[in-house]
Amino acid sequence: MSAFQSTQLSQNNSRSAAAACTPQRPLAEGGQKITLRRITARTVADICDLSETLTTEQRAMVADNAISIADAHFSESAWFRAIYVGEDPAGFIMLHNGYDYEDGLECHGVFLWRLMVAGPYQGSGVGRGAIEMIVESLKARGISELYAGCGQGPSSPAPFYEKLGFVPTGVFYGDDDDEIEIVLRW
Ligand SMILES: CC(C)(COP(=O)(O)OP(=O)(O)OC[C@H]1O[C@@H](n2cnc3c(N)ncnc32)[C@H](O)[C@@H]1OP(=O)(O)O)[C@@H](O)C(=O)NCCC(=O)NCCS
């Protein structure tokens, strides 16, 4: 049973990313600024290398950044950025705008296509900070929900998404229904 299925979820979680959003840039533990930056020819190799910092089990949960960046270039609906803590690359985030299904992703709204935080930066608020920035920018565009998919298993990110206030929609993906669709509404 998944963490989502076994835990009573609170949609009014006062610490949810939606509730916690502020116009300021979030800070990682230690006070360094979290920013989302375009990937350039100069930085792409460093961002790809971040995948090497995940455990084998975590790498089963999210595509390598090199694959994600390639996927983005074959989609008309992808938006992606590197996550920085201070001046250091610390992760990767990619959204699908939900309007073009040619790339195989079917969702009614904006979808968190990929998210990873490099091993050394995990557990210091970087993932939360990145989602807060996305929520803030979606809010500004009049969008009020963000969908995501959540894999199951020992390294599932389900507890992270629960903490942020995501709830299951009841939709499952994958050949074995092993990925559940979740949504954050504000
Ligand atoms: C899931 C992931 C993105 C979380 O990023 P992170 O920066 O480590 O998470 P944060 O530090 O922002 O955590 C936010 C909250 O979630 C909690 N949390 C995060 N991961 C958790 C876990 N595995 N178990 C329990 N709680 C967890 C944190 O304790 C924190 O709670 P708090 O705000 O009450 O202190 C990161 O662990 C990761 O990249 N994992 C591997 C790839 C992956 O699974 N990506 C998602 C694909 S769908």
The ligand as an SDF file (V2000), in Angstrom:
LIG
                    3D

 48 50  0  0  0  0  0  0  0  0999 V2000
   11.6530   13.7670   -3.7580 C   0  0  0  0  0  0  0  0  0  0  0  0
   12.6950   14.8890   -3.7460 C   0  0  0  0  0  0  0  0  0  0  0  0
   12.4900   15.7530   -4.9810 C   0  0  0  0  0  0  0  0  0  0  0  0
   12.4560   15.7270   -2.4790 C   0  0  0  0  0  0  0  0  0  0  0  0
   13.3130   16.8630   -2.5150 O   0  0  0  0  0  0  0  0  0  0  0  0
   14.0090   17.4170   -1.1800 P   0  0  0  0  0  0  0  0  0  0  0  0
   14.6690   18.6900   -1.5140 O   0  0  0  0  0  0  0  0  0  0  0  0
   14.8380   16.3340   -0.5860 O   0  0  0  0  0  0  0  0  0  0  0  0
   12.7410   17.6710   -0.2240 O   0  0  0  0  0  0  0  0  0  0  0  0
   12.5840   18.8540    0.8610 P   0  0  0  0  0  0  0  0  0  0  0  0
   13.8280   18.9170    1.6800 O   0  0  0  0  0  0  0  0  0  0  0  0
   12.1480   20.1040    0.1890 O   0  0  0  0  0  0  0  0  0  0  0  0
   11.4170   18.2590    1.7620 O   0  0  0  0  0  0  0  0  0  0  0  0
   10.1410   18.9030    1.9360 C   0  0  0  0  0  0  0  0  0  0  0  0
    9.4170   18.1430    3.0350 C   0  0  0  0  0  0  0  0  0  0  0  0
    9.2000   16.7780    2.6210 O   0  0  0  0  0  0  0  0  0  0  0  0
    9.7910   15.8790    3.5570 C   0  0  0  0  0  0  0  0  0  0  0  0
   10.3870   14.7580    2.8160 N   0  0  0  0  0  0  0  0  0  0  0  0
   11.1240   14.8250    1.6750 C   0  0  0  0  0  0  0  0  0  0  0  0
   11.4770   13.5790    1.2900 N   0  0  0  0  0  0  0  0  0  0  0  0
   10.9610   12.7370    2.2220 C   0  0  0  0  0  0  0  0  0  0  0  0
   10.9850   11.3240    2.3970 C   0  0  0  0  0  0  0  0  0  0  0  0
   11.6070   10.5230    1.5240 N   0  0  0  0  0  0  0  0  0  0  0  0
   10.3380   10.7960    3.4670 N   0  0  0  0  0  0  0  0  0  0  0  0
    9.6900   11.5840    4.3540 C   0  0  0  0  0  0  0  0  0  0  0  0
    9.6250   12.9320    4.2330 N   0  0  0  0  0  0  0  0  0  0  0  0
   10.2580   13.4940    3.1880 C   0  0  0  0  0  0  0  0  0  0  0  0
   10.8670   16.6770    4.2650 C   0  0  0  0  0  0  0  0  0  0  0  0
   11.1480   16.1600    5.5410 O   0  0  0  0  0  0  0  0  0  0  0  0
   10.2340   18.0550    4.3190 C   0  0  0  0  0  0  0  0  0  0  0  0
    9.3090   18.1110    5.3860 O   0  0  0  0  0  0  0  0  0  0  0  0
    9.2280   19.4300    6.3290 P   0  0  0  0  0  0  0  0  0  0  0  0
    9.0210   20.5920    5.3940 O   0  0  0  0  0  0  0  0  0  0  0  0
    8.1000   19.1470    7.2410 O   0  0  0  0  0  0  0  0  0  0  0  0
   10.5580   19.5040    7.0020 O   0  0  0  0  0  0  0  0  0  0  0  0
   14.1490   14.3290   -3.6900 C   0  0  0  0  0  0  0  0  0  0  0  0
   14.2630   13.4760   -2.5760 O   0  0  0  0  0  0  0  0  0  0  0  0
   14.5510   13.5670   -4.9330 C   0  0  0  0  0  0  0  0  0  0  0  0
   15.0430   14.1650   -5.8870 O   0  0  0  0  0  0  0  0  0  0  0  0
   14.3640   12.2180   -4.9410 N   0  0  0  0  0  0  0  0  0  0  0  0
   14.8070   11.3750   -6.0490 C   0  0  0  0  0  0  0  0  0  0  0  0
   14.0400   11.6200   -7.3440 C   0  0  0  0  0  0  0  0  0  0  0  0
   12.5380   11.5660   -7.1760 C   0  0  0  0  0  0  0  0  0  0  0  0
   11.9590   10.6910   -6.5430 O   0  0  0  0  0  0  0  0  0  0  0  0
   11.8800   12.5590   -7.8110 N   0  0  0  0  0  0  0  0  0  0  0  0
   10.4470   12.6440   -7.8600 C   0  0  0  0  0  0  0  0  0  0  0  0
    9.9750   11.9320   -9.0840 C   0  0  0  0  0  0  0  0  0  0  0  0
    8.1870   11.9600   -9.1650 S   0  0  0  0  0  0  0  0  0  0  0  0
  1  2  1  0
  2  3  1  0
  2  4  1  0
  2 36  1  0
  4  5  1  0
  5  6  1  0
  6  7  2  0
  6  8  1  0
  6  9  1  0
  9 10  1  0
 10 11  2  0
 10 12  1  0
 10 13  1  0
 13 14  1  0
 14 15  1  0
 15 16  1  0
 15 30  1  0
 16 17  1  0
 17 18  1  0
 17 28  1  0
 18 19  1  0
 18 27  1  0
 19 20  2  0
 20 21  1  0
 21 22  1  0
 21 27  2  0
 22 23  1  0
 22 24  2  0
 24 25  1  0
 25 26  2  0
 26 27  1  0
 28 29  1  0
 28 30  1  0
 30 31  1  0
 31 32  1  0
 32 33  2  0
 32 34  1  0
 32 35  1  0
 36 37  1  0
 36 38  1  0
 38 39  2  0
 38 40  1  0
 40 41  1  0
 41 42  1  0
 42 43  1  0
 43 44  2  0
 43 45  1  0
 45 46  1  0
 46 47  1  0
 47 48  1  0
M  END
$$$$
